Amino acid sequence: MAHTISDACVMCGACADTCPVSAIAEGDNQFVIDADACIDCGACEGACPTGAIVAE
């Protein structure tokens, strides 16, 4: 299962910088993860300073 980003996202970009497959992009109000591209490695979850990223 892919990871998802909650409303706790503060748009810092740390997750996108960490993603090894570039599955994270800037959305309107928060970053979003492309579930089809996500390899479920968890790197973004560890990089998020607000804990906004969770495994689904």
Helices and strands as residue ranges (DSSP letters): E 3-5, H 14-18, E 24-26, E 31-33, H 43-47, E 53-55
